[in-house]
Amino acid sequence: MVKRRTILWGLLGATVAGCRPQASNPLRIKLLARSIPPQVLKAFERQNPTRFDAALNLVDIYQQLQRWQTHAQPELPLWQQWRQLIPLGDDTSSADVHTVGTNLVTLGDPWLESAVQQGLIQPLSAFSPAEALPETWQRLLRRDAQGQSAPTGALWAVPYRTQGMMIAYQKAMFQSNTKPLTKWADLWRPELAGRIAMPNNPRLVAAVVLKVLEHSVNDEAALAEDDFKKQFLALYRQVRVFDSQSYLKALVNEDVWLAVGWSGDILATLTRYRRLGAVYPQEGTVLTSDLWVAPADAKLTEAAQDWMEFCWQPPIATQISLSSHGVSPLFFLPDVDVPELLDQQTLLTPDYGEVLLPLSSRGREILAELLNAIDRE
């Protein structure tokens, strides 16, 4: 029997053969670790000289963009400081202090608005595959100069991996006498008070509440309704841990019974801890995407465009989906066939997931008022 990965890598080889070699300086990409499988990186490198640099989390990458913008020089270790006192003609140790040598970086879509506002990134050239994505995606990727959604604005990012929000849980706590978790509304169950962990993001809490109330996660008018405010405050009181970096650590350490988070984090954790389970709630999920963006002072080279297009080629998009616990946005296009290699669980998010758009200033004010009410309790 021919294994499915054998077929896939045969297709991948044909894809790589079509890439144009780059004879100039190598392309430099800073990406989120484990969001692109190593085989895909190596396949692209064989025909396009590229330096890939991985960061463990999106916060580190965003802070790097800020340092590049402010030209803040990193502190050198003691063993390298002598080079500052004795200039050498071939010294390149500080070459990236005032110029950005990285062409593309990974950015999570929640950071896109502030990255545009702060001038950390620059608009991209036209990217025809992304232009075929549904209208909500255009509102996510296209922004005005202030970072606000603008369906006809400049293209600031190209997505390459999409995840859905789901619930991970301690299996032992939901056996026999305890009802199983099947929907977002279960988070309000009295026995789960103080036993929940979530990322520290009020927008995600609002999205869950809107789902339970049968609104779109982007329905800002609903934020002003009394029912929303009541349920938002109630859910906040249920949660024990709000931590974007360590919400799953609390679950693994058995400090909580369940954690709400992103499928990429959760499914990767499940492979190491068999005592954990996970579910996409019945009301539907919320989508977030890892994006390619260009730092403000970076060169938008032909090789950078080649890399983004490479990630969207069907064999590569399939491999990204199989290996990174996410789904390539290619499979959100209306006329693209989904490969049989991808199982139903992997492709659950495109069927009933909503892209999470940034709130307007008024929407943020409403959430801030609710959070202030919680602080006063």
C-alpha positions in Angstrom: 0.0 0.0 0.0 1.3 3.5 -0.8 1.2 5.7 2.2 -0.6 9.0 2.0 2.5 11.0 2.9 4.4 9.2 0.1 1.8 10.6 -2.4 1.9 14.0 -0.7 5.7 14.3 -0.9 5.7 13.2 -4.5 3.4 16.2 -5.3 5.5 18.4 -3.1 8.6 17.6 -5.1 6.9 18.6 -8.3 5.8 21.9 -6.7 9.4 22.7 -5.6 10.7 22.0 -9.0 8.6 24.8 -10.3 10.1 27.4 -7.9 12.5 29.9 -9.4 16.1 29.9 -7.9 17.2 33.1 -6.3 20.8 34.1 -7.0 20.8 37.2 -4.9 20.9 37.6 -1.1 19.0 34.8 0.7 15.4 35.5 1.8 15.0 35.8 5.5 11.9 34.8 7.3 11.1 34.8 11.0 8.2 32.4 11.7 6.3 30.9 14.6 7.9 27.6 15.6 5.9 24.5 14.6 3.5 26.5 12.4 5.2 25.2 9.2 6.6 21.7 9.1 10.4 21.3 8.7 9.9 19.3 5.4 8.2 22.3 3.8 10.9 24.7 4.9 13.6 22.4 3.5 11.7 21.9 0.2 11.6 25.6 -0.4 15.2 26.1 0.6 16.4 23.6 -2.0 15.4 26.0 -4.8 15.3 29.4 -3.0 18.2 30.3 -0.6 16.3 31.1 2.6 17.2 31.7 6.2 14.4 30.6 8.5 14.4 31.8 12.1 11.8 30.4 14.5 10.3 32.1 17.6 8.5 30.2 20.3 5.6 32.5 20.5 3.8 35.4 18.7 4.5 37.9 21.5 8.3 37.6 20.9 7.8 38.3 17.2 5.6 41.3 17.9 8.1 42.7 20.3 10.9 42.2 17.7 8.9 44.3 15.3 8.7 47.0 17.9 12.5 46.9 18.5 13.1 47.2 14.8 10.9 50.2 14.6 12.5 52.0 17.5 16.0 50.9 16.4 16.7 49.6 19.9 20.0 47.9 20.0 20.0 44.6 21.9 22.4 44.2 24.7 25.4 42.0 23.6 26.8 39.3 25.9 30.1 40.2 27.6 32.1 38.0 25.4 31.0 40.0 22.3 31.2 43.5 23.8 34.9 43.9 22.9 33.9 44.1 19.2 32.2 47.4 19.9 35.6 48.8 21.1 37.7 47.4 18.3 35.9 47.9 14.9 36.7 45.3 12.3 36.3 45.8 8.6 34.2 42.6 8.2 32.2 43.0 11.4 28.5 42.3 10.8 27.5 41.6 14.4 25.2 44.7 14.6 24.0 44.8 11.0 20.4 44.5 12.0 20.3 47.3 14.6 19.2 50.1 12.2 18.2 48.1 9.2 15.8 45.1 9.0 17.3 42.2 7.2 14.2 40.0 7.7 11.8 40.1 4.7 8.7 38.5 6.3 7.6 37.5 9.8 4.6 35.6 11.3 2.0 37.8 13.0 -1.2 36.7 14.7 -4.3 38.5 13.5 -5.1 40.0 16.9 -1.9 42.1 16.6 -2.5 43.3 13.0 -4.4 46.5 14.0 -1.8 47.7 16.4 1.1 46.8 14.1 -0.5 49.0 11.4 -1.2 51.8 13.8 2.4 51.8 15.1 3.9 51.6 11.7 5.6 48.3 12.4 4.7 46.8 9.1 4.0 47.8 5.5 1.4 47.0 2.9 2.0 44.0 0.7 1.8 43.6 -3.1 -1.4 42.1 -4.6 -1.9 38.5 -3.7 -4.5 37.0 -6.0 -5.3 33.8 -4.0 -6.2 35.8 -0.9 -8.4 38.1 -3.0 -10.8 35.2 -3.6 -11.4 34.6 0.1 -14.9 35.5 1.5 -15.7 39.1 2.4 -15.1 38.7 6.1 -11.5 37.7 5.4 -11.1 40.8 3.3 -12.1 42.9 6.3 -9.5 41.0 8.3 -6.6 41.4 5.9 -7.3 44.8 4.4 -7.0 47.8 6.6 -6.8 51.6 6.4 -3.8 53.5 7.7 -5.2 53.3 11.3 -5.5 49.6 11.2 -9.3 49.6 11.0 -11.0 47.0 8.8 -11.4 48.3 5.2 -12.6 45.8 2.6 -11.1 47.9 -0.2 -8.1 49.1 1.8 -4.5 48.0 1.3 -3.5 44.4 1.8 -1.4 44.2 5.0 -1.1 40.4 5.5 -1.4 37.0 3.9 -2.7 34.1 6.0 -1.1 30.7 6.0 -2.5 28.8 8.9 -5.9 29.1 10.6 -7.0 27.6 13.9 -10.3 27.3 15.7 -11.1 28.0 19.4 -12.0 24.8 21.3 -12.2 23.4 24.8 -9.6 21.1 26.3 -10.4 19.2 29.4 -9.3 16.6 32.0 -10.9 13.4 30.9 -11.1 12.0 34.4 -13.2 14.9 35.6 -15.9 14.4 32.9 -16.5 10.7 33.3 -19.4 8.8 34.9 -21.1 11.3 37.2 -20.2 14.6 35.3 -22.0 15.6 32.2 -19.7 15.8 29.1 -18.6 19.1 27.5 -20.4 19.7 24.2 -21.1 23.4 23.9 -19.9 26.8 25.0 -22.9 27.2 27.3 -21.4 24.5 29.5 -18.8 27.0 30.7 -21.5 28.6 32.9 -22.2 25.3 34.7 -22.0 26.0 38.5 -19.7 23.0 39.2 -17.1 24.5 36.8 -16.7 27.8 38.7 -13.0 28.4 39.4 -12.0 25.5 37.2 -11.5 27.2 33.8 -8.4 28.7 32.1 -8.5 31.0 29.1 -6.1 33.3 27.2 -6.0 36.8 28.7 -8.1 38.4 25.9 -11.5 40.0 26.7 -12.4 39.9 23.0 -12.4 36.1 23.1 -14.6 36.0 26.2 -17.0 38.3 24.3 -16.9 36.0 21.3 -17.9 33.0 23.4 -20.8 34.9 25.0 -22.0 36.1 21.6 -21.9 32.5 20.3 -24.0 31.3 23.3 -26.5 34.1 22.7 -26.7 33.1 19.0 -25.2 36.3 17.6 -22.3 36.6 15.2 -19.0 37.0 17.0 -18.7 40.3 15.1 -22.1 41.7 16.1 -21.1 44.8 18.0 -24.7 46.0 18.5 -25.2 43.0 20.7 -22.4 44.2 23.1 -24.7 46.9 24.4 -27.5 44.5 25.3 -28.2 43.8 29.0 -28.2 40.0 28.3 -24.7 40.2 26.8 -23.3 42.2 29.7 -24.9 39.9 32.3 -23.4 36.8 30.7 -20.0 38.4 30.1 -19.7 39.2 33.7 -20.9 35.8 34.7 -18.3 34.0 32.5 -15.5 36.2 33.8 -16.4 35.1 37.4 -16.2 31.4 36.3 -12.7 31.6 35.0 -9.8 31.0 37.4 -6.8 31.7 35.1 -6.5 34.3 32.4 -3.0 33.8 30.8 -2.3 33.9 27.1 1.0 32.0 27.4 0.3 29.5 30.2 -3.5 28.7 30.0 -2.7 25.1 29.0 0.0 24.8 31.6 -2.7 25.3 34.2 -4.7 22.4 32.7 -1.7 20.1 32.4 -0.8 20.8 36.1 -4.4 20.0 37.0 -5.0 23.4 38.5 -8.1 23.6 36.4 -10.5 21.1 34.8 -10.7 22.7 31.4 -9.1 25.3 29.2 -10.5 27.4 26.3 -7.9 28.0 23.6 -6.7 27.6 20.1 -6.7 24.2 18.3 -3.0 24.4 17.4 -1.9 24.7 21.0 -4.5 22.2 22.3 -4.1 19.5 19.7 -0.3 19.6 20.0 -0.7 19.2 23.8 -3.1 16.3 23.4 -0.4 14.3 21.6 1.8 14.5 24.7 -0.9 14.1 27.4 -3.4 11.3 26.6 -5.3 12.1 29.8 -6.7 15.2 28.1 -9.5 15.5 25.6 -10.8 18.3 23.5 -14.0 19.3 21.7 -15.2 21.9 19.2 -18.5 23.2 20.8 -21.7 22.8 19.0 -22.5 26.5 18.7 -19.5 26.9 16.4 -15.9 28.0 16.7 -14.0 31.3 16.3 -11.1 31.5 13.9 -7.7 33.1 14.2 -4.9 33.0 11.6 -1.1 33.2 11.5 -0.2 35.8 8.9 2.8 36.7 6.8 3.6 40.4 7.2 6.5 42.6 6.0 8.4 44.7 8.6 8.2 48.4 7.8 11.8 48.7 6.6 12.0 45.3 4.9 12.5 44.8 1.2 9.5 43.3 -0.6 11.4 41.0 -2.9 10.2 38.6 -5.5 11.5 35.7 -3.3 9.2 36.9 -0.5 6.2 36.7 -2.9 7.4 33.3 -4.1 7.3 32.0 -0.5 3.8 33.3 0.2 2.6 31.7 -3.0 4.4 28.5 -2.2 2.5 28.2 1.1 -0.8 28.3 -0.9 0.0 25.6 -3.4 -2.3 22.6 -2.8 0.3 20.0 -1.8 2.0 22.5 0.6 -1.2 23.8 2.0 -2.2 20.2 2.6 1.0 19.4 4.5 0.7 22.5 6.6 -2.8 21.5 7.5 -1.7 17.9 8.4 1.3 18.8 10.4 0.5 22.0 12.3 -2.9 21.3 13.8 -4.4 24.0 11.8 -6.1 24.5 8.4 -4.6 26.3 5.4 -6.8 29.3 4.3 -6.6 27.8 0.8 -9.4 25.4 1.8 -11.7 28.3 2.7 -11.9 29.3 -0.9 -15.3 28.5 -2.3 -14.2 26.5 -5.4 -11.2 24.6 -3.9 -11.6 20.8 -3.4 -10.6 19.6 0.0 -8.1 16.7 -0.2 -9.2 13.3 1.2 -6.0 13.3 3.2 -7.5 15.8 5.6 -9.9 14.2 8.0 -13.1 15.7 9.2 -11.8 16.9 12.6 -9.0 18.9 10.9 -11.5 20.5 8.6 -14.2 21.2 11.2 -13.3 24.9 11.5 -14.1 26.0 7.9 -17.6 24.5 8.2 -18.8 26.6 11.0 -16.1 28.9 12.2 -16.2 32.7 12.2 -13.3 35.0 11.5 -12.8 37.3 14.5 -12.7 40.9 13.4 -11.3 43.8 15.6 -13.8 45.8 17.6 -14.5 49.5 16.9 -13.5 52.0 19.5 -17.0 51.9 20.9 -16.9 48.1 21.2 -13.6 48.3 23.1 -15.1 50.9 25.4 -18.0 48.6 26.3 -15.7 45.8 27.2 -13.5 48.2 29.2 -16.5 49.3 31.2 -17.4 45.7 32.0 -13.8 44.9 33.1 -13.8 48.0 35.3 -17.0 46.7 36.9 -15.3 43.4 37.6 -12.3 45.2 39.2 -14.6 47.1 41.5 -16.2 43.9 42.9 
